[in-house]
């Protein structure tokens, strides 16, 4: 079952850590967001393989925007 990782706030995508095809574990960092000079890691909530990354470094995400899909 696919898990969608979504932004919890408006932020800039500071760094993309994971890549499509990477195997990730629960708690692994996928992307680092920056908001109000704070770095916020976006982590996998289950084990799986990254099927899609919907953001690039420098993008601005809104609350609820898709960041990644893990299966």
N, CA, C and O atoms as CSV, one atom per row, in Angstrom:
chain,resi,resn,atom,element,x,y,z
A,1,UNK,N,N,0.840,-1.186,0.000
A,1,UNK,CA,C,0.000,0.000,0.000
A,1,UNK,C,C,0.884,1.249,0.000
A,1,UNK,O,O,1.824,1.350,0.789
A,2,UNK,N,N,0.582,2.184,-0.876
A,2,UNK,CA,C,1.386,3.392,-1.008
A,2,UNK,C,C,1.097,4.363,0.135
A,2,UNK,O,O,-0.048,4.546,0.548
A,3,UNK,N,N,2.151,4.969,0.624
A,3,UNK,CA,C,2.033,5.982,1.676
A,3,UNK,C,C,2.422,7.323,1.075
A,3,UNK,O,O,3.507,7.464,0.511
A,4,UNK,N,N,1.540,8.304,1.196
A,4,UNK,CA,C,1.836,9.645,0.714
A,4,UNK,C,C,2.371,10.493,1.865
A,4,UNK,O,O,1.764,10.569,2.934
A,5,UNK,N,N,3.505,11.122,1.628
A,5,UNK,CA,C,4.092,12.039,2.611
A,5,UNK,C,C,3.733,13.446,2.144
A,5,UNK,O,O,4.035,13.830,1.014
A,6,UNK,N,N,3.092,14.204,3.013
A,6,UNK,CA,C,2.633,15.547,2.649
A,6,UNK,C,C,3.229,16.600,3.587
A,6,UNK,O,O,3.570,16.316,4.735
A,7,UNK,N,N,3.342,17.820,3.065
A,7,UNK,CA,C,3.876,18.939,3.856
A,7,UNK,C,C,2.912,19.292,4.978
A,7,UNK,O,O,1.698,19.321,4.779
A,8,UNK,N,N,3.456,19.558,6.143
A,8,UNK,CA,C,2.638,19.940,7.286
A,8,UNK,C,C,2.560,21.455,7.463
A,8,UNK,O,O,1.827,21.946,8.321
A,9,UNK,N,N,3.327,22.201,6.640
A,9,UNK,CA,C,3.353,23.657,6.750
A,9,UNK,C,C,3.877,24.259,5.454
A,9,UNK,O,O,4.401,23.549,4.596
A,10,UNK,N,N,3.735,25.545,5.321
A,10,UNK,CA,C,4.338,26.272,4.211
A,10,UNK,C,C,5.832,26.365,4.490
A,10,UNK,O,O,6.246,26.784,5.571
A,11,UNK,N,N,6.639,25.971,3.504
A,11,UNK,CA,C,8.093,25.978,3.720
A,11,UNK,C,C,8.812,25.906,2.380
A,11,UNK,O,O,8.211,25.604,1.349
A,12,UNK,N,N,10.108,26.188,2.415
A,12,UNK,CA,C,10.980,26.008,1.260
A,12,UNK,C,C,11.614,24.634,1.346
A,12,UNK,O,O,11.938,24.166,2.438
A,13,UNK,N,N,11.795,23.981,0.204
A,13,UNK,CA,C,12.522,22.714,0.172
A,13,UNK,C,C,14.001,23.064,0.157
A,13,UNK,O,O,14.526,23.538,-0.850
A,14,UNK,N,N,14.667,22.829,1.282
A,14,UNK,CA,C,16.070,23.192,1.422
A,14,UNK,C,C,16.977,22.120,0.822
A,14,UNK,O,O,17.930,22.436,0.110
A,15,UNK,N,N,16.677,20.844,1.115
A,15,UNK,CA,C,17.527,19.768,0.615
A,15,UNK,C,C,16.689,18.510,0.413
A,15,UNK,O,O,15.872,18.145,1.259
A,16,UNK,N,N,16.908,17.857,-0.723
A,16,UNK,CA,C,16.285,16.562,-0.996
A,16,UNK,C,C,17.336,15.503,-0.683
A,16,UNK,O,O,18.392,15.462,-1.314
A,17,UNK,N,N,17.041,14.647,0.297
A,17,UNK,CA,C,18.001,13.654,0.774
A,17,UNK,C,C,17.825,12.317,0.056
A,17,UNK,O,O,18.806,11.673,-0.315
A,18,UNK,N,N,16.575,11.904,-0.139
A,18,UNK,CA,C,16.285,10.603,-0.755
A,18,UNK,C,C,16.113,10.759,-2.259
A,18,UNK,O,O,15.914,11.862,-2.767
A,19,UNK,N,N,16.193,9.634,-2.960
A,19,UNK,CA,C,15.989,9.609,-4.407
A,19,UNK,C,C,14.990,8.514,-4.748
A,19,UNK,O,O,14.809,7.565,-3.985
A,20,UNK,N,N,14.347,8.653,-5.894
A,20,UNK,CA,C,13.424,7.609,-6.355
A,20,UNK,C,C,14.194,6.298,-6.461
A,20,UNK,O,O,15.292,6.248,-7.015
A,21,UNK,N,N,13.593,5.232,-5.916
A,21,UNK,CA,C,14.235,3.915,-5.929
A,21,UNK,C,C,14.972,3.575,-4.646
A,21,UNK,O,O,15.333,2.419,-4.423
A,22,UNK,N,N,15.199,4.581,-3.794
A,22,UNK,CA,C,15.877,4.332,-2.513
A,22,UNK,C,C,14.981,3.514,-1.588
A,22,UNK,O,O,13.772,3.735,-1.522
A,23,UNK,N,N,15.586,2.574,-0.881
A,23,UNK,CA,C,14.887,1.844,0.172
A,23,UNK,C,C,15.043,2.648,1.456
A,23,UNK,O,O,16.156,3.005,1.844
A,24,UNK,N,N,13.918,2.930,2.115
A,24,UNK,CA,C,13.946,3.728,3.340
A,24,UNK,C,C,13.285,2.963,4.474
A,24,UNK,O,O,12.458,2.078,4.253
A,25,UNK,N,N,13.665,3.322,5.682
A,25,UNK,CA,C,13.079,2.739,6.890
A,25,UNK,C,C,12.298,3.809,7.629
A,25,UNK,O,O,12.512,5.004,7.424
A,26,UNK,N,N,11.401,3.375,8.482
A,26,UNK,CA,C,10.631,4.286,9.318
A,26,UNK,C,C,11.581,5.236,10.037
A,26,UNK,O,O,12.489,4.791,10.739
A,27,UNK,N,N,11.380,6.532,9.871
A,27,UNK,CA,C,12.215,7.529,10.537
A,27,UNK,C,C,13.342,8.089,9.688
A,27,UNK,O,O,13.988,9.057,10.092
A,28,UNK,N,N,13.597,7.502,8.513
A,28,UNK,CA,C,14.642,8.035,7.623
A,28,UNK,C,C,14.208,9.385,7.059
A,28,UNK,O,O,13.037,9.574,6.728
A,29,UNK,N,N,15.145,10.323,6.948
A,29,UNK,CA,C,14.855,11.636,6.391
A,29,UNK,C,C,14.755,11.554,4.877
A,29,UNK,O,O,15.627,10.989,4.217
A,30,UNK,N,N,13.684,12.122,4.333
A,30,UNK,CA,C,13.478,12.161,2.885
A,30,UNK,C,C,13.862,13.523,2.314
A,30,UNK,O,O,14.546,13.616,1.295
A,31,UNK,N,N,13.408,14.576,2.990
A,31,UNK,CA,C,13.580,15.953,2.537
A,31,UNK,C,C,13.764,16.819,3.780
A,31,UNK,O,O,13.237,16.510,4.849
A,32,UNK,N,N,14.515,17.903,3.628
A,32,UNK,CA,C,14.632,18.878,4.716
A,32,UNK,C,C,13.992,20.175,4.242
A,32,UNK,O,O,14.391,20.749,3.228
A,33,UNK,N,N,12.995,20.625,4.992
A,33,UNK,CA,C,12.320,21.878,4.698
A,33,UNK,C,C,12.925,22.987,5.544
A,33,UNK,O,O,13.516,22.730,6.593
A,34,UNK,N,N,12.772,24.227,5.076
A,34,UNK,CA,C,13.238,25.385,5.840
A,34,UNK,C,C,12.077,26.359,5.960
A,34,UNK,O,O,11.457,26.744,4.969
A,35,UNK,N,N,11.799,26.745,7.197
A,35,UNK,CA,C,10.747,27.716,7.453
A,35,UNK,C,C,11.171,28.583,8.631
A,35,UNK,O,O,11.528,28.068,9.690
A,36,UNK,N,N,11.133,29.876,8.450
A,36,UNK,CA,C,11.509,30.820,9.510
A,36,UNK,C,C,12.889,30.484,10.081
A,36,UNK,O,O,13.095,30.510,11.295
A,37,UNK,N,N,13.832,30.168,9.182
A,37,UNK,CA,C,15.230,29.873,9.516
A,37,UNK,C,C,15.403,28.614,10.361
A,37,UNK,O,O,16.438,28.423,10.998
A,38,UNK,N,N,14.371,27.747,10.360
A,38,UNK,CA,C,14.470,26.467,11.054
A,38,UNK,C,C,14.459,25.355,10.018
A,38,UNK,O,O,13.724,25.418,9.033
A,39,UNK,N,N,15.283,24.333,10.249
A,39,UNK,CA,C,15.299,23.168,9.374
A,39,UNK,C,C,14.351,22.119,9.937
A,39,UNK,O,O,14.445,21.751,11.108
A,40,UNK,N,N,13.440,21.640,9.099
A,40,UNK,CA,C,12.444,20.663,9.522
A,40,UNK,C,C,12.590,19.409,8.668
A,40,UNK,O,O,12.291,19.446,7.475
A,41,UNK,N,N,13.046,18.295,9.253
A,41,UNK,CA,C,13.155,17.066,8.468
A,41,UNK,C,C,11.774,16.456,8.206
A,41,UNK,O,O,10.916,16.423,9.088
A,42,UNK,N,N,11.585,15.983,6.994
A,42,UNK,CA,C,10.382,15.236,6.633
A,42,UNK,C,C,10.818,13.779,6.556
A,42,UNK,O,O,11.683,13.431,5.752
A,43,UNK,N,N,10.226,12.929,7.382
A,43,UNK,CA,C,10.704,11.556,7.510
A,43,UNK,C,C,9.693,10.546,6.998
A,43,UNK,O,O,8.491,10.808,6.947
A,44,UNK,N,N,10.214,9.376,6.616
A,44,UNK,CA,C,9.358,8.257,6.221
A,44,UNK,C,C,8.626,7.758,7.465
A,44,UNK,O,O,9.196,7.699,8.554
A,45,UNK,N,N,7.365,7.403,7.284
A,45,UNK,CA,C,6.576,6.911,8.410
A,45,UNK,C,C,6.415,5.399,8.365
A,45,UNK,O,O,5.732,4.813,9.204
A,46,UNK,N,N,7.055,4.768,7.371
A,46,UNK,CA,C,7.037,3.306,7.267
A,46,UNK,C,C,8.216,2.868,6.401
A,46,UNK,O,O,8.829,3.682,5.710
A,47,UNK,N,N,8.522,1.579,6.449
A,47,UNK,CA,C,9.573,1.027,5.593
A,47,UNK,C,C,9.039,0.904,4.169
A,47,UNK,O,O,7.844,0.685,3.970
A,48,UNK,N,N,9.919,1.045,3.180
A,48,UNK,CA,C,9.490,0.875,1.798
A,48,UNK,C,C,10.498,1.424,0.822
A,48,UNK,O,O,11.654,1.675,1.163
A,49,UNK,N,N,10.034,1.608,-0.414
A,49,UNK,CA,C,10.867,2.135,-1.496
A,49,UNK,C,C,10.243,3.432,-1.981
A,49,UNK,O,O,9.030,3.508,-2.181
A,50,UNK,N,N,11.076,4.457,-2.171
A,50,UNK,CA,C,10.586,5.744,-2.662
A,50,UNK,C,C,10.156,5.562,-4.121
A,50,UNK,O,O,10.977,5.252,-4.984
A,51,UNK,N,N,8.868,5.757,-4.382
A,51,UNK,CA,C,8.320,5.603,-5.730
A,51,UNK,C,C,8.261,6.930,-6.478
A,51,UNK,O,O,8.360,6.968,-7.705
A,52,UNK,N,N,8.097,8.024,-5.721
A,52,UNK,CA,C,7.957,9.331,-6.354
A,52,UNK,C,C,8.444,10.407,-5.400
A,52,UNK,O,O,8.172,10.357,-4.200
A,53,UNK,N,N,9.166,11.381,-5.941
A,53,UNK,CA,C,9.503,12.606,-5.218
A,53,UNK,C,C,8.855,13.745,-5.984
A,53,UNK,O,O,9.163,13.962,-7.156
A,54,UNK,N,N,7.964,14.469,-5.333
A,54,UNK,CA,C,7.187,15.503,-6.004
A,54,UNK,C,C,7.772,16.903,-5.823
A,54,UNK,O,O,7.164,17.886,-6.247
A,55,UNK,N,N,8.958,17.003,-5.192
A,55,UNK,CA,C,9.569,18.313,-4.941
A,55,UNK,C,C,11.027,18.303,-5.379
A,55,UNK,O,O,11.660,17.253,-5.483
A,56,UNK,N,N,11.538,19.496,-5.629
A,56,UNK,CA,C,12.950,19.709,-5.936
A,56,UNK,C,C,13.489,20.761,-4.978
A,56,UNK,O,O,12.729,21.544,-4.409
A,57,UNK,N,N,14.802,20.773,-4.804
A,57,UNK,CA,C,15.408,21.787,-3.948
A,57,UNK,C,C,15.043,23.171,-4.488
A,57,UNK,O,O,15.114,23.419,-5.692
A,58,UNK,N,N,14.656,24.061,-3.585
A,58,UNK,CA,C,14.272,25.415,-3.953
A,58,UNK,C,C,12.779,25.609,-4.133
A,58,UNK,O,O,12.307,26.744,-4.184
A,59,UNK,N,N,12.019,24.512,-4.229
A,59,UNK,CA,C,10.563,24.623,-4.347
A,59,UNK,C,C,9.966,25.180,-3.057
A,59,UNK,O,O,10.564,25.083,-1.986
A,60,UNK,N,N,8.787,25.760,-3.181
A,60,UNK,CA,C,8.003,26.184,-2.024
A,60,UNK,C,C,6.792,25.264,-1.949
A,60,UNK,O,O,6.064,25.102,-2.929
A,61,UNK,N,N,6.582,24.663,-0.779
A,61,UNK,CA,C,5.430,23.786,-0.589
A,61,UNK,C,C,4.419,24.461,0.326
A,61,UNK,O,O,4.769,25.214,1.234
A,62,UNK,N,N,3.163,24.167,0.055
A,62,UNK,CA,C,2.062,24.647,0.877
A,62,UNK,C,C,1.611,23.483,1.785
A,62,UNK,O,O,1.885,22.320,1.488
A,63,UNK,N,N,0.939,23.798,2.857
A,63,UNK,CA,C,0.431,22.765,3.741
A,63,UNK,C,C,-0.451,21.798,2.934
A,63,UNK,O,O,-1.373,22.220,2.235
A,64,UNK,N,N,-0.154,20.508,3.044
A,64,UNK,CA,C,-0.917,19.489,2.336
A,64,UNK,C,C,-0.348,19.071,0.989
A,64,UNK,O,O,-0.821,18.098,0.401
A,65,UNK,N,N,0.658,19.783,0.486
A,65,UNK,CA,C,1.266,19.412,-0.800
A,65,UNK,C,C,1.977,18.072,-0.690
A,65,UNK,O,O,2.564,17.750,0.343
A,66,UNK,N,N,1.917,17.294,-1.766
A,66,UNK,CA,C,2.597,16.002,-1.817
A,66,UNK,C,C,4.103,16.206,-1.876
A,66,UNK,O,O,4.595,17.007,-2.670
A,67,UNK,N,N,4.831,15.486,-1.039
A,67,UNK,CA,C,6.291,15.525,-1.052
A,67,UNK,C,C,6.848,14.242,-1.655
A,67,UNK,O,O,7.717,14.286,-2.525
A,68,UNK,N,N,6.342,13.091,-1.190
A,68,UNK,CA,C,6.875,11.816,-1.680
A,68,UNK,C,C,5.828,10.719,-1.533
A,68,UNK,O,O,4.875,10.836,-0.764
A,69,UNK,N,N,6.038,9.645,-2.300
A,69,UNK,CA,C,5.207,8.440,-2.194
A,69,UNK,C,C,6.140,7.279,-1.916
A,69,UNK,O,O,7.140,7.092,-2.610
A,70,UNK,N,N,5.807,6.496,-0.892
A,70,UNK,CA,C,6.588,5.312,-0.510
A,70,UNK,C,C,5.693,4.095,-0.604
A,70,UNK,O,O,4.557,4.113,-0.129
A,71,UNK,N,N,6.202,3.034,-1.218
A,71,UNK,CA,C,5.458,1.759,-1.289
A,71,UNK,C,C,6.283,0.679,-0.656
A,71,UNK,O,O,5.854,-0.473,-0.603
